[in-house]
Amino acid sequence: MKNLFRLLPLALLGLTLAACENDDNAPEPEFRVLTFEDADYRGTDNGGLGYSDWSSLIDYPQYEGGLLYPAATEWLYNWNDADNTFLASQLVNNYGDNKFWGGGGHAVSNYADTDLANGDYQHQLAVYGTGGHDGSKNFGIHNGSDQSGDPGKLASFYFADGIERVVDHLWVTNTVYVLNMMKNGGDYNPKFGDEDYLKIVAIGIDLEGNETGRSTFDLARGTDFVTEWTKWNLASLGKVAKVAFNMEGSQTGDWGLNTPAYFAYDDVAVRF
């Protein structure tokens, strides 16, 4: 019996080493990245308007442009990354007007600014900085929050081919509009103090509509604001059919979040 107890630790050590060896030999996952760069465009005919690159989806002007605020109500601004990540997005039509203010959505942008004097709704598509992640030109802008947290009312992206996958990570930062409102305040919210916060909540949804998990990212804690592209790991959500994004903050009123509900994101990496 004594010999048995002496051999047991050695046996356990062998199992541990074998497990480590198996992990080392496991193949690395393939990543495909949604970059929003024209050279990587794989989209199909978004909305029937014949787009052939990502830059064609950038609206001008930033507020009340023809793409995000169409005169006709038949078309919802949308994009897809077919034959690459297979991610797709379209506006949330909560108010029935098919416009960016009517619930929000995800818009392609290349607007960048570091002058907080331009931090207003007229510059709603401008990232705070000089451009996209890692020196790139284009990126995505999220707009929208919902006090109920109902994923069906939130801006999201989804896998258009109907296959669940792991969204490994993406890169996020603040927009010039949001940063100005947090630093200097505005008509609907005072500038941030030590107890204030603003965060993004990512909600994973499977094909059956069940929630797979949640992950949060702090855009501001007190007067500590994110001002550069930062990696956000979403792998903990597991395999998803859709990721919906809500925004929560300390400054809320009867109608929900008072701080503008925007953030910039780029280089969405998906496991294949």
Beta strands, then each sheet from edge to edge (+ up, - down):
strand 1: 31-34
strand 2: 78-80
strand 3: 87-90
strand 4: 105-109
strand 5: 112-113
strand 6: 127-128
strand 7: 139-143
strand 8: 156-159
strand 9: 165-173
strand 10: 197-205
strand 11: 211-221
strand 12: 224-225
strand 13: 230-233
strand 14: 239-240
strand 15: 242-249
strand 16: 252-253
strand 17: 256-257
strand 18: 262-271
sheet 1: 1+ 18- 7+ 4-
sheet 2: 1+ 18- 9+ 13-
sheet 3: 1+ 18- 9+ 14-
sheet 4: 2+ 3- 8+ 15- 10+ 11- 12+
sheet 5: 5+ 6+
sheet 6: 16+ 17-
end
